[in-house]
Every structure is written in structure tokens, then in C-alpha cells.
Amino acid sequence: MVLRSIVGNRAATSLVALVVFSVAAVADPDGEDDAALARRLFSSGVIKPLSYFIERAHALRDGLLIEAKLEYESEHDAYVYEIYLLDDSGQVWEMEFDAATGELYEYEEERED
């Protein structure tokens, strides 16, 4: 994995995470931007806050948050948070949670293709 080859120590890991970290949401068909859509969904009680899912992910696996995404997935007919953590060994872990209920859909190592 590219991250594993770039990351030599904890400081480098933090720098990589800072550069890679992003929070995204699927844009609304009506033209609402990603951040506004996420705020609206949270404010209306449709989804839980991102901080809840970051805490859940850290409870499952120690690691540095490198990416968090909010997407609508037709497979689950729901908004889903995808959380990616980088552990001390350089392995990236992906967790998918239902953004409304908090149900864990997926918890797995990211594999190199």
C-alpha cells in the first residue's frame, strides 16, 4: 500500500493523515452542496453526527483517522458513513455504519489491489 511505504514514523503518519483526511457527502440532486446536505440531514435528525462514528470506529480499532465519507448507498437504502483508520503497523481499516441507526455494516482491512 502506498501509505505503508510513505509512512516511516508517527510524525509522518500524522502528516499523511492531515493531507489525506476528507469529509464528503453525496450532493443533493437539487444542487445542495455536500456540507450543506450533511448539516441539513444532521439538523433534521436523519443522521447521527460524524463524531459519534469516529468514536465508534476508535472503539473497534486503534488508529489515526485518515478519511470519513457520508454517502447514500442504494444497497442499504440509507446514508452510510465510511470511516478509514490507519493503525500503527500501517494497515488501513474500513468501517461502514448506517448514518441514521449506527448499525455496523462492514469492518475490514483495506487490501492492496
C-alpha positions as CSV (number, residue, x, y, z in Angstrom):
1,M,0.0,0.0,0.0
2,V,1.3,3.5,-0.8
3,L,0.6,4.8,2.7
4,R,2.6,2.0,4.2
5,S,5.6,2.8,2.0
6,I,5.5,6.6,2.7
7,V,4.8,6.3,6.4
8,G,8.0,5.7,8.4
9,N,7.1,7.1,11.8
10,R,4.2,8.5,13.8
11,A,5.0,12.1,12.8
12,A,4.9,11.2,9.1
13,T,1.7,9.3,9.7
14,S,0.1,12.4,11.2
15,L,1.3,14.5,8.3
16,V,-0.1,12.0,5.7
17,A,-3.4,11.8,7.6
18,L,-3.7,15.6,7.7
19,V,-3.2,15.7,3.9
20,V,-5.4,12.8,3.1
21,F,-8.3,13.5,5.6
22,S,-11.5,14.5,4.0
23,V,-15.2,14.5,4.8
24,A,-17.5,14.2,1.9
25,A,-21.2,13.8,1.3
26,V,-23.2,12.9,-1.8
27,A,-24.5,16.0,-3.4
28,D,-28.3,16.5,-3.4
29,P,-30.0,16.3,-6.8
30,D,-31.4,19.8,-6.1
31,G,-27.9,21.3,-6.2
32,E,-27.3,21.5,-2.4
33,D,-23.6,21.3,-1.7
34,D,-22.0,18.4,0.3
35,A,-21.5,20.2,3.5
36,A,-25.0,21.8,3.4
37,L,-26.6,18.4,2.8
38,A,-24.7,16.8,5.7
39,R,-25.7,19.7,8.0
40,R,-29.3,19.5,6.9
41,L,-29.5,15.8,7.4
42,F,-28.0,16.1,10.9
43,S,-30.1,19.1,11.9
44,S,-33.3,17.3,10.9
45,G,-32.4,14.2,12.8
46,V,-31.9,12.0,9.8
47,I,-28.3,11.1,10.6
48,K,-26.1,11.0,13.7
49,P,-23.1,13.3,14.0
50,L,-19.8,12.3,12.5
51,S,-18.1,12.5,15.9
52,Y,-20.3,9.6,17.0
53,F,-19.0,7.4,14.2
54,I,-15.4,8.4,14.8
55,E,-15.7,7.4,18.4
56,R,-17.3,4.0,17.4
57,A,-14.5,3.4,14.9
58,H,-11.8,4.1,17.5
59,A,-13.6,1.7,19.9
60,L,-13.3,-1.0,17.3
61,R,-9.7,-0.3,16.2
62,D,-6.9,2.0,17.5
63,G,-5.6,4.2,14.7
64,L,-5.4,7.5,13.1
65,L,-8.5,8.8,11.2
66,I,-7.5,9.3,7.6
67,E,-10.8,9.6,5.8
68,A,-14.5,9.9,6.6
69,K,-17.3,10.0,4.0
70,L,-21.0,10.2,4.1
71,E,-22.7,8.7,1.1
72,Y,-26.1,7.5,0.1
73,E,-25.9,3.7,-0.7
74,S,-28.8,2.2,-2.6
75,E,-27.6,-1.2,-1.5
76,H,-28.7,-0.3,2.1
77,D,-31.3,2.3,1.1
78,A,-29.6,4.6,3.6
79,Y,-26.9,7.2,4.2
80,V,-23.7,5.4,5.2
81,Y,-20.6,6.8,6.9
82,E,-17.4,5.2,5.7
83,I,-14.6,5.6,8.2
84,Y,-10.9,4.8,7.4
85,L,-8.3,4.3,10.1
86,L,-4.5,3.8,9.8
87,D,-3.1,1.6,12.6
88,D,0.4,1.6,14.0
89,S,1.5,-1.2,11.6
90,G,0.5,0.9,8.6
91,Q,-2.7,-1.1,7.8
92,V,-5.8,0.8,6.7
93,W,-9.1,-0.4,8.2
94,E,-12.5,0.5,6.7
95,M,-15.7,0.6,8.7
96,E,-19.2,1.3,7.3
97,F,-22.0,2.5,9.5
98,D,-25.7,3.3,8.9
99,A,-25.7,7.0,9.4
100,A,-29.1,7.0,11.0
101,T,-29.1,3.9,13.2
102,G,-25.4,3.4,13.8
103,E,-25.6,-0.2,12.6
104,L,-22.1,-1.5,11.6
105,Y,-22.3,-2.8,8.0
106,E,-18.7,-3.5,7.3
107,Y,-15.4,-3.8,9.2
108,E,-12.4,-4.9,7.2
109,E,-8.8,-4.4,6.3
110,E,-8.3,-2.5,3.1
111,R,-6.4,-4.7,0.7
112,E,-3.9,-3.8,-2.0
113,D,-5.2,-4.4,-5.5
